[in-house]
Structures are given as C-alpha cells and as structure tokens.
C-alpha cells in the first residue's frame, strides 16, 4: 500500500526547504520552516500535496508502526465474518508464528523487521544474542516453551506452512490458512463444490452459497431438501430435514448422509437469511438487524463507503452527430459519515465490474476539479476506505470486484441484507436529490419514472447535452453545491458534508492519500488478472498476441499457465505481466495485431471487427486479424453502423460504446435552437462551450 499521511509535527520538503506541520485548520494547514525564523504560514492542504516539490519525510519508527498496524488491519478484514471463537483462534495462531515471520524478514535484510523483532519479541533473545545469531529451530522451540503458547514445535511448523501456502496463493491472505476451511465460504480446494441456495418461491434469487466436500450426486439433493424443507416461514428442524434427505438418498440409490454432516451444512447458512425468510420484512429478529446495522455504522470519514448504480432519467446526445444515444448510467460512492461524494463514474455502459473499478479509481485518487473543470472549490475527498457497502447485484458480488477491494485496497467488502433497501438509504436519497435538484432543470430530463415511450421521445427531442457536458455539470454540482448544502441527516453543529469532514480532520488529521506518481500503479493493480501460457510466439489473450524482448525469459513450452497478467478491456494494445522476482508488472505490447494499430481499441470493438471479418470470409475462426484486416474491418463496421444509425438509437449507443466515431450528417431538426427558456445551469453550459470555442 503506497499511502502518504500528513499530521501535526510531521516534516516534509517543499520548494527545496524542510517544513514542519504546526496545526491543521481545514481546508488549510499551518507550517513553519525548520531552520528559519519559524514564522507560521498558512497554506492550502490540497494545493500543497499536489505540488511537484512536496515530499513527506518519515522516520523508521513511524514506518514500522504503520506497517504493523496496516498488516493487522488487512488480516482482520479477512475474518470478520467468522464467529468470535473461530476468529480469536485464528489470530491466536497468527500471534504464535508472527515472531517467526518477522525473523525471516529480518534475516533477509529487512532492517525495519529487525527493529520490530528487537522491540516486540526480545523475550525470545537471551543475553548477547541478536536477530542474526539465533536460528529458526531455536526460535520455534522457545516459542513452544512460552506459557502463552503451549503448542508443540511440530504444530507451530504446521501453522507456519499453512500460512505461507495460503499467502503464496493469495497475497495478504495468509491467515486463511489458519482457519478451518469447513467454516469458510471460500472456494479454496478443488474438491470443494458450491451449493447454491435460492429463495423457495423466487428461484432466480440466490440467498447464499456454501461449499461442501461431498460427491456431486449430493448437491441437487441438498439443494432441493434445504430449499423446500428448511428455508421458509415454517422451516423444519434439522432432525426432520435429515429424515427427508435420507429418504431422497435412498430413492437415488446412494449412501445416506449422517446427521452431523447435515447439521454442519445448515449451520453455515447466513443466519440473517434464515431470520428474514422465517419472519418476513416486519418481524426480523432485532438482534440480527441491529448487528448488521452496527457493522455499517461509520464513526469517521472513509470508514464506510456505499456504492450503487442508477440510470439517470435524462437523454444525452452524441457530440459529433447530435443524435440521442440514450440515458447514461451513474455509478456513485458516498461516504456514510460525512455524506461527501467519494467517487463516481458516468458512462453509457451498463453496470459491471469495470464501472465499479472506474468509480473506485476515481475515489482513491485526487480529483483536481479546479484544473479540469474550473470549479470554485476543490473536490478534496480521496483515499482508501476501510469498508465498502454494496448490494447483492452480480456486478458487485463478482470475484473480480471482491479481489480488487480485498487484495489491492486491503479493504473489507460488506453486502446489504437481501430485499432491505433501507440499508442503502443514504445513497438512494442522494439519487433522488440528483433528480430533484439537478437533473430536473436540464433539457432532456424524463419526468415520468416508467417506460412511457411518449415521455422518452419528448425527452430525446429536447436533449442538448453530450455525455461530457453532463459529466462536467455534475462535477460542478457535487463540488460547488452539494458538498456545501445543508444535509438533514447530519448533526446541527456541522450540517453540511464539508463541515462534517473538516470537523473530523481537526480531531483526526487529514486521511492518508495517494501521490500522483503512484496513481498508475494503482490503475494497474485494479485491473483484472488471469494466468496465461507464454509460448515461443507470445501470450495469446482474447485472440491478440503479446510479446517483448524484456519478457522473453518467461517463455516455457512445458509449463501451462506460467504467467500472471493484467489486462484492460478498454485498451487491448498492451497487457501487464508480473515478474515474480521483482514483484512488479512489466508492460507487454501486442505484436499481432501491432500495438500501434489497435492503440486505445476496446476489447468489445475488436471482437465486433473480428466477427465481421469472419462473416466476410477475410479470416478464419482460428486466425488473428493483421494490420490490413484491422483497417478493413473498421471500414466495414463504420459503413454498417452508418447505414443503421439514422433510425436506430440502440445501434448508435452500441457504436459509441464500442469506440466508434459516427460522422452522419446532423439532421436539420437538431440544428434548430430550442425555443424553451434555458435554465441557469444550461446558460452556464452555453457560456462554457462559447469560451471553449473562443479559445480554440
């Protein structure tokens, strides 16, 4: 985690001089020169940390404490879902092997680990001994003899091996190796089979998924029996469920399951799901509801972030042709404690893991809205949250999104209870606020919430905003209006999102931030990954081949899936290959087709072009398009879309999503200036566009 933090008494370099933080007065900080007259100066915090000459200075002890607390925080987030006793046992095992892990890092030359071992585990060193002089076997024996442990050396060695194995499979998740896999809803073994439990009446609604180590023939039996005889308002007890399963096994001519096995399986079903089904919406066990609510209660900025999607009821047009391209999707992230907007993504793409990634990347990085959009205020809210609260949609529950949040950001993922919209009330209220206070004043807004065709046609006829126009206005609204407006859900003494945020900063200091030079690192880390084979002709990913002289050492014709890569579905001209030695990613360009021919091309557009070339007989299904094929494919696709785009709005949207620029002549009906009076925001937009035209 590459995070920086600036607090009282911290030292930093700025404009070639060393400064010390005297005090924090949001949105400013008070500083003075270390070797000067110590005259206190007030500077804007956001401007300071964005300055190229800014560099934070930290001593070794602060870095050690930060690393230790960060590691503990990461590990805790992995086992929050476990019952208290199992969680305590896992952390107890970790505490027994932690001295060994620290010792191994110290022996490898990590000075911070050596200092940490000397300070935290000096009880395992005798007089005259140092970290370098003690060996691993002796250390394990001394830990075993400690009264706080009481485990044999063989048990400690087994715990260490389990931890390292789990850590090698999934970085920062070594503690999973210390938890009994029977109690974890994580697919960690090839003999684990998923048991999907659906709603008894709504079979398309998945309530929970647990993994069992039984034969495949038992999965449909358990699924039917639990859904029909255990879930529901009058669910039966385990004994009766076991009898029903036994009868079904006999009919299927397979060996019956014993009572203990059935009991352990149903005992791992989410208790909230059972209570919800048993009592309905109004009679859920208050203890469980309160428990879930307390887990989402934020006590500081960036502690809990809510993320959700909404389709905005406003039609936008293509900036080249003026044709309407439909209604965009907004992915938004709101901080629960301050009600400030943390991140957003506005596009024509449907909800997906990629939209979630774009929203998260926007949230963790500095927005620089003054520079990009000329806002009055800075959008000065960024950083990495502790918890992400999301609903149960497939775009949020995917392995990609969970891995992105847990493995890259080291944050915790939590999901709202099923069919309980009140748990997402904060972000849902904000969506209503956007409609009522922002969108209603804009031309192209659709007033009716239903799918009334006449209402949609009327909105499309009035539409004058492009997607970029709408994004710019939305940023202005968030930064200069919403963040400074009174919010009923906040305390009276700090009843605006900014006031609430600045009050917390005065007590806690500014949250850690990501420096601009580290943003590309996080962009790569947030990309999806997969394992691929590196052959003599390169790495083949989605019918594109990648290779470079720098990565030729990874070629192997024997080992399958020997390389871990990351890819960007919005630009297929390059991938990123992980170097296991340096633990860094190497950029690998495409060689066929060449990178310069498909630079900036999305995977979606490439697949459409390839399919069209196959239909035209230009290439076979096994072939990869070359440079000439790509050019011809673009021409064929453009001609196809241009012929359809005049009368087909979904085709226009598909073309723009695929990355094509349409050039159809603007119809005369769209050239006419609307006769309706312009709102204040529309006048602002007109002024902005006029200024841009004047400036060229």
N, C-alpha and C positions, 0 to 999 in steps of 0.2 A: 504494500500500500504506500504510494508516494504522496503523502499528505503533509502540508505545512500548517503551522499554527502560530499566531502572534498574540502574546498575552503580556500583561504587566511585568516589567523587569526583563523582558526578552531583549536581546541585542540583535541588530541587523545592519547590513551595509546598504547605503543608499547614496547615490551620486558620489561614490568614492570615499564616503565618510562613515564612521561607525556611530549608530544611534541606539538609544535605549528607550523603551516604551515607559512613559511616566504614568499615564492613565488612559482610560477608554471612555470617550464621550460620543456614542453613536450618533451620526454615521462617521465621526472623526476619531482620531486618537491624538494624544498629547505625547510629544517626543522631545528629546534633547540630545545634543552631541556628547559623546563620552569624553572626548579630550578638549572640548571647547569651553565656552563660558557657562555651559549647562542652562542656557536660555531655553525655556519651554516654548515649543512651536506646535501649532495645531494643523494637521494635515488630514485630508480625506482618506479614509482607510482603503476604500475600493480603488482610488487612483494610485495609492502607494503600492499596493501589492501587484498592480498591473504594470508598474514601471519596470523597464528593462534592467535598470541598475539595482533593483531590490534583491537582496539575498539574505535569508534568515540564517543566524548563527546559533547553533545549539551545542551545549557541552555533552560529554559522553554519558553522564548520569541521566540527563533528561531523555536521551535517545534510548537508553536501556530501559528506563521505566516505561517509556512509550511502547517499546517493542513488547515488553512483558504484558502490559495491560491490553495491548492490541491482540496478542495471541490468545489471552484468556477470554476476551470478548468474542473472538471468532469461534472459539471452541464452544462457548456457552450457547451461541446461537444455533449450533447444530443439534443440541439435545434438549431444547426447551420443550419439545413435545413429549418427552419421556415422563413417566411418573416420578415423583420425588425420590423414592428409594433407588430406582434404577439410575437416575441421573447422578445422585450422590455417589453411588458405587463406581460409576464410570469416571467421575472426577477424582475419586479416591485412588483408583488405579493409575490415573494420569499423574497424580501427585507423587506416587511411588517411583515412576520411571522418569519423571521430569529431570531429576539430577543427572540421570544417565544421558538424556538428550542434550542437556546443556553442556555436559562434559565432552560429548562427541563433537559439538560445535566448537568448543574451546580448543580441543586437540587439533582441529582442522585449521586453526589460525585465526578464529574469530575472537578479537580482543574484547568485544562487548560481552560475549558469552563467558569469557574467562573472568571478567569483573563480576558478572552476575553470579557465577558459581561461587566465587570467593565470598561474596556478600550474603548469599541466600543459603548456601549448602556447606559452609565452613565446618559444620559439625561432623562432616564425613572426612575431614582432613586432620591428621594428627600433627603434633608439633614438628616443624621443619618440613612438612610436606607441602607440595604445590599441586596445582591442577595438572601440570605437565608430568609430575613424578608419579602420580597414582595411576594404576592401571584399571581397566574396565572390570575385571574379575573381582578385584579387591573392593571396588566401589559397590558392586552389586551385593557382595557379602555383607558390607557394612549397612547398606540399606535394609537388607533382610533381617539383620540383628537389631535394628532400631525397633523400639517398642511400639511406635506408631504404625509400623508396617505389619510385622508378623507373618510375612509370606516367605516361602522358600525361594532360593535362588532360581530354581527351575521355573517357578511360577512367574517371577519377575522377568526372566528371559522370554517366556512365552508372551507376556503382556507387551514387552518391547517389540517382539517380532510381529505381533498382530497390529500394533500401532504403525510400525514402519511399512508394513504391507498395505494397510489402508491408506496411509499417506502417499505411497507411491502410485496408488491407483487414482487418488483424488486429493490434490494438494489442499492443505489446511483442513483436512477431514480425517486426520489420523485417529481422532477419538472414536470414530465409528467402529474401529477395530476393537475397542474396549467395551462395546455394548453388545449384549446378546442379540444376534440377528433375528431371533424369533420375535423380538419386541420392537422391531423397526420396520416401518413401511417403506423400505428402500430395497430396490432390486439389486442385490449385491452378489448373488450366486447364480450360476447357470441353471441350478436345479430349483430355483425359486419360480413359482408360477403365479401370475396375477389372478386374483379372484375379485372381479368387479361386481359390486353390489349396487343394484339400481332401485329406484323407487318402485314399490309394489304395483302402483297404478300408472306411473309415468316411466315406462321402461327406457326412454331416451335420457332420463336424468340419472347420472351416476352419483351416488351418495358417498361412496367410499371405495377404496381399493386397498386390499391387503394381499400379502404374498405368503404362499404356503408351500411346503415341501412335501407334496403328495403326488401321486400319479395323475396324469392328465384326465383319466376317466372319472376322478372325484370332483373336478372343478364344476361341471354342469350340475352335478347332484347337489353340491354345497350351495351353489348359486340359487337354484330353484327352491331348495329347502329353507334357506335363511330368508330369502325374499318373501316367500309365501307363509312360512310358519313362525318367523321370528320378528321380522320388521312389521310395522303397522301399529294401529291403535290398540289392538288386543293381542299383543305378541305373547307367545307361549314361553314357558321357561325352558332352560337348557335341556332338562331331562326329557321333556316331550319332543323337543327338536331332535335330540339324539335318536329317539324311537323312530321318528319319521325318516331320518337319514338312514337308519339301519334297514328299514323296510325298502327304501329306494335302492340301497346297495344290494340287497338280496334279489330284488327284481332284475337288477343289472348284472347279476351273477359275478359280483366282485366282493372281495373281503370287506366286512363292515368296519367302520371306524369306531374306536373306543370312545368312551365318554370324555376322558381327559383331553383328547385331541379336539373334539368338538367344542369343549369348554374354552380351551385356549384360543381357538379361532374366533369365536364370537366375542371373547373378552377383549379382543384387539380392535373391534369396531368402534369408531368415534362415538363416545358417549353422548355428545351433543346431538348427533344424527338420530340416535335411538330415542332420546327425550323429545326431539322435535316431532318425530313420527308418532310417538306414543300419545302425546298430549295435544298436538296441534299448535297453531300460532299463539293462542292466548294463554295456554296453560303450561308452558315450558317450565321445567324446574328452575326456580330463580337462582339457585346456586350456580348452575351451569351458565346461565345467561350472564350473571354478574362476573363470573370467572372470565368468560370470553370478552366482556366489555372492559374489564380491568386490564387485560392484556393489551388492549388497543388504546388505553388512556395515556396521552402524551403529557409529560411534565417538563419538556424542554424542546427548543427548536431542533429539527432534524431527528427527533426520536421516532416519530411515526409519520409516514407519508402515505396518503391514499392516492391510488392511480385508477383511472377508469377512462372509457371511451364514450363519446357521444357524437351522433351525426347531427351537424348543425343545420337548422332549417333555413338555409339561405343558398341560393344558386349562384355559382361563380362562373365566369366565362374564360375562354382561352385568350391569352393576351395577343396571339398572332392573328386569329381569325374572328374573334368576337363571338363565337358560338358558345352556348352554355354547355358546361361539362358536368353538371350535376351538383350535388351537395357534398361538401368535404367532411371528413371525419376528424374530430379533435381528440387527441389523447392528452390528458391533463393530470398533473400530480400536485396535490395540495398538502401543505404541512398542517397537521392536526392542531398543534399547539398555537401557532401564530396565525393560521389561516392564510399565510402567504402562498402564492403560486411558486412551486419549486421548479417545475419543468413542463414543457408542452411539445407537441408535435402536431402540425396541421398539414394534412395532405389528402389526396383523393383515394389513397389506398384504404382498403377495408382493414378492420382491426386484425393485428397479427403480432407475433413476437418481435418482428422487425420494427414496428411502430413503437412498441414498448421500449425497445433498445434506444431508438432515437429520442424518445421522451426522457429516458434516464440519462443519456449522454448530455442532453440539454440541461438537465437538472444539476449534474455534478460539476459542470464547467461554468465559468463566468460568462454572463450573457452579453456584456459590452453593448447594451442597447443604445447608449448615447452615441457611440461611434457608428453603429449600423443603421439606426432608425431615427436618430436625433431626438430621443425622448428628453423630457425635462429632468427626470430623476434617473438614477441608476437602478437597474434590477439587481440589487446587491444580495441576492439569496442563492447560495450554491453550496455544494459539499456533499458528503456521503451520509445518507441516513442510517439509522440503526435498524428500523423495521419498515418493510413495505407491506401495506394492507391492500389486498386486491380481491376482486370477486372470483367466482369459480369458473369463468369462461376458459375455453381451451387455449386462447391466446395468452392467458396469464398462468395457467397450470402446466404449460409445456415444460419439458426438461430443459430446453434452451433458456427460457426466462428464469427458471429456478437456478440453473447453473450460473447464469450471468449475475444474479443478485448475490448468491451464496459464495460462489468461488472467486468472482472478480472483486465485488464490492465488500465481501465478507459481512454482508447484512443478513437480516432474517426475513424470511417470507412468511406472511400470515394471510389466511383467506377468510373472507367474511362467511358467517354461517349461511347455509343454503336457504334461499327464499326469505331472507331477512334484509330488505333494502335499508332499514333504519341504521344498520351498521355502516353504511356508506353515505349517511345523511349529509356529511359536510361537503363532499364533492358533488352530490346530487343537487344540493342547494345552490352551489356555485354555477352549475349548468343552467339552472333556472334564472340566476342573476344575469348570466351572459345573454340569454334570450330577451329578458325584460329590459335590461338597462343598456345593452349594447347593440344586439342584432336588430331589434325592432325598428331602430332608426335608419337602417340601411336598406337601400333598394335591392330587391331580390329576395327579401325575407318572406318566408311562408308562414302565415299566421296560424293556419289550421294544423293541428298535430297529426291528423290522419293522412292517409294517402289519397287525398282528393286530387284527381287529375286536373281539374279546372284551376285549383289553387296553385298547383305546381306550374301550370302553363303561365298563369299570371305572374308568378314569381320569376319565371325564366324570361318573360318579356321585359320585366323591369330591371333585370340583373345588369350591373355595370362594373362590378368588382372582379378582378382576377384573384387567383389564389394568393399571389404575393401581396396584392393590395390588402386583402382581408387579414393576412398574417401581420402586416405592418400595423394596421389599425388595432388589431387585437393586442399586440405588444404595447402600443401606446395606452390602451385602456387598462391593461394589467398594471403597468409600471407607474403611470401618472394618475390613475383614478382609483382603481380597486384597492391597491395596497395602502391608500391613504384615506379610504372611505370608512365610515363607522360600520362595525360588524356587530350585530345583536348577540352573537354567541361568545363575545369576548368580554372581559371584566370592564367596568365603567372607567377605572383609572387608566386603562390602556385599551381603548375600544376600537383601534384600527390595527390592521395586520402589522404595519411598520412600527407603531408604538409598542405593540406587544413584543416584537422582535428586538427592538432596541432596549427595552426594559430587561429582557433576558441577557442581552450582551453585556450590560452594565454589571451584572452579577457574575456571569459565567465566562465572559470574554468572547471574542469572535470565534466561530467554529473553524476547524481545520479546512484548508482549501487546497485545490489542485492548481499548480502553476501552469501557465500557458504552454511551456515547453513539454509538459508531461501529458497534455491532452491527447496527442497522437497515440501515446502508449495506451491510454485507457480506451481509445477508439478501437484499437486492435484487440485489446483484451475482451471487449464486449461483443466482438464478432462471434458467430457460431463456429464451432470446430468439428473436425471429423478426422478419422485415421485413414490414410491412403498409402498405397504402394508406390515406391519410387523406382521405376524401371529405367532401362537404357534410353528410352525415348521420352522420359519425363514422368510427371504426375498427371493422370487424367482425372479431371473433375468436371462432371456435367458436360462431357463432350468438348472440353477445352484442355489442351496440354500445356503444362508449365515446366520450366527448367531454367537453370542458370549455372554458370561455372562455379560459383561460390557454393552451391549446394550439391555439386556432383558427387561429393564424398558420401552422400546418403544413399546412392544407388545400390540396390540389392535385388537380385533376381530370384533369391531363395525365400527371403523373409516377406511375408504378406502383411500389408497394412503397417509398415515400419515407420511411418512418419505422421506426426500430428500437424494438421494445417488449420488455418483460419481463413474464411472467405467472406467476401462482401457481395451480397446479392444485387447491390446497386452498381457495382463496378467489377466485371469479371476479368479485367485485363491483368490482374495480379492476385496472388494468394500470399499467405504468410506462413512460413514453415518454421517449426520450433526446433532450435538447436539444443539438444539435451545437455550439452556440455556447458554452454554459456547461459542456458535457460532464457534465451531471448529469441524473438521471432525475426526471420530473415525474409525480406520481400523477394518474391519469385515471380517474374513476369511471364505472361503467356507467350509461347513460341509458335503455337498453331491453333487458331489464327494468331498473327503477330500482335503484340500488345498495343502498338500504335493504331492498329486498325479497329480495335474494339475498346479503346480507352473510353471510360465513362459509360459503356454499354451495360445495361442491366441484364440479369440472367433471364428475365421474362422476355425481353426483346430478342435476345439471342435464340431462345427456344422457338419463338414465333418464326424468326427468319429461317432457322434450320428446318422447321416443319414445312415451310413454304417451298424451300429448295428441294426437299424430298418429293413433295407433291408435283413439282415441275420437272422432276427427273434429272435435276442438276447434280445431285449427290445421292448416294445410297444411305440406308439407315445406319450403316456401320461407319460411314465416313464423317470426318470433321470438316466443316467449311473452311476453305482457304481465303486469302485476301480478295481474290476476284469474286468468289462466291458471296462473301460478305457484302461487297459493294452492290452486286446484282440483287442480292436478297433485300437490301434496303430499298432499292428502286422498285422492286416488285411489291413490297409491303406498302410503301408510300402510295403507289398507284392504286392498290387495293383499298386502302383506307380513304384516299381522297374521293374515290367513287362512291363510298358509302357514307361519308361523314356529313354530307349536307342534310340528310333526313334522319340520321340515326344518332341520337345523343349517347347511348351506351357505347357505340363504336368510337365516338370522339374521346370519351373518357378512357376507354381501353388503349387507344393510340397514345394518349398523353401519359398514362401510367407506364406504358412500355418504353417511353422515352423519345417518341417521335415528335417532330415539329411540323404542325399542319400549316399549309400555305393556301388553303382555299380562300377565294376572294370573299371579303366581308359582304354580307347581304345588305341591300340598301336599307331595310327595316332596322338594322342595327346601327347604321350610321347616324340616324336621326337622334337628336338630343332629346332626352326625356322631358316631357312637359311638367312632370311633378316637381314641386319645390324641393330643393336639396336641403338635407338636414345639416346640422353643424359638423358632424363627422364627415359627411360627403363633401362639404365645402373644404374641409381640411385635406381630404384626399385629392380634390381637384387642385388645390394650391400646391400640394406636394408634387403631383405629376407635372404641373406647369413649371415648377422650379427645376425639376429633373430635365425637362426639355430645353430650358434656357441654358442649363449647364452642360448640355450635350450628352 
